[in-house]
Amino acid sequence: MGIENIIVTQIGIAIVESENRFLVGVRSEKTTLAGYHEFPGGKQQDGENSSQTAIRECKEETGLEVVAVRLLHQTSFPYEHGEVQLDFWLCELCSSSEGRVLHAPWQWIPRKYLPSLKFPPANAEIIEQLTTGIDSSDGQTGRGEFD
C-alpha cells in the first residue's frame, strides 16, 4: 500500500476536567477497541475544526455541554483498522452542565486512577501528561509542556 492510499481519520477528543476528575467512558462491545476506556470524542465532520468536534462529540455522547479551553496534545497513531490523527482538547463544563447526572458508560474518574485504566495505546502520552498534573485553576502543568 503506497503512502497516497493511507487515509488518516481526524479525531477531536474532549478532556473534560472538573474538581481534579476526568470524564471517562468505556467503549461498547460493538465498536473498534471494545472494552477500552475513552474520553468523549470522535471523527471530525466536514466544515468543523477539531475543537468543534470535541465539543459536539462530548454533547452527543454524554449530554454535557463544554467549552474547549486549549489544545493539550496532538498525535498520529497507526491502528490495524487505520491511522488516526488525535487532537486532545482540555475542556471545561458549561454552567448548564454542572451537577448533571451522568449515565453509563460515563463517569468522573480521579486523576490518580487514570493510569490504572485500560485506554487505547494512542492515549498513552496524554494519560502521562494528565497524571503529572494540570492545575485546574489555569490549565497549566507543573512542567510547562503546553506553553
Residue pairs with C-beta under 8 A, 6 or more apart in sequence:
6 83
7 82
7 83
8 76
8 82
8 83
8 84
8 85
9 43
9 82
9 83
9 84
9 85
10 43
10 44
10 50
10 53
10 84
10 85
10 87
11 41
11 42
11 43
11 44
11 50
11 53
11 84
11 85
11 86
11 87
12 41
12 42
12 44
12 48
12 49
12 50
12 51
12 52
12 53
12 54
12 55
12 56
12 57
12 87
12 89
13 39
13 40
13 41
13 54
13 57
13 86
13 87
13 88
13 89
14 23
14 39
14 40
14 41
14 54
14 55
14 57
14 58
14 66
14 68
14 89
14 91
15 22
15 39
15 72
15 88
15 89
15 90
15 91
15 126
15 130
16 22
16 23
16 39
16 40
16 58
16 64
16 66
16 91
16 92
16 93
17 90
17 91
17 92
17 134
17 136
18 92
18 93
18 98
18 108
18 136
19 108
19 136
20 110
20 111
20 136
21 108
21 109
21 110
21 111
22 39
22 108
22 109
22 111
22 114
22 130
23 39
23 40
23 58
23 62
23 64
23 102
23 106
23 107
23 108
23 109
24 37
24 38
24 39
24 106
24 107
24 108
24 109
24 114
24 117
25 37
25 38
25 39
25 40
25 61
25 62
25 105
25 106
25 107
26 35
26 36
26 37
26 38
26 105
27 33
27 34
27 35
27 36
27 37
27 38
27 105
28 34
28 105
29 35
32 79
32 81
33 79
33 120
35 118
36 118
36 119
36 120
37 117
37 118
37 119
38 119
38 120
38 123
39 88
39 123
40 54
40 57
40 58
40 61
40 62
40 64
40 106
41 53
41 54
41 57
41 58
41 86
42 53
42 57
42 60
42 61
43 53
44 50
44 53
45 53
45 56
48 56
50 71
50 87
50 89
51 68
51 71
51 87
51 89
52 68
53 87
54 66
54 68
54 87
54 89
54 91
55 65
55 66
55 67
55 68
55 91
58 64
58 65
58 66
58 91
59 65
59 66
61 106
62 102
62 106
63 97
63 100
63 103
64 93
64 94
64 97
64 100
64 102
65 93
65 94
65 96
65 97
66 91
66 92
66 93
66 94
66 97
67 91
67 92
67 94
68 89
68 90
68 91
69 89
69 90
69 91
69 92
69 139
70 89
70 90
70 139
70 146
71 87
71 88
71 89
71 90
72 88
72 89
72 90
72 126
72 129
72 134
72 146
73 86
73 87
73 88
73 125
73 126
73 129
73 146
74 85
74 86
74 87
74 88
75 85
75 86
75 122
75 125
75 126
76 83
76 84
76 85
76 86
77 83
77 84
77 86
77 121
77 122
79 120
79 122
84 122
86 122
86 123
88 126
90 134
90 139
102 108
109 117
111 130
111 131
111 133
112 131
114 127
114 130
114 131
115 127
115 128
115 131
119 127
129 141
129 145
129 146
132 141
132 142
132 143
133 141
133 142
134 140
134 141
135 141
135 142
139 146
140 146
140 147
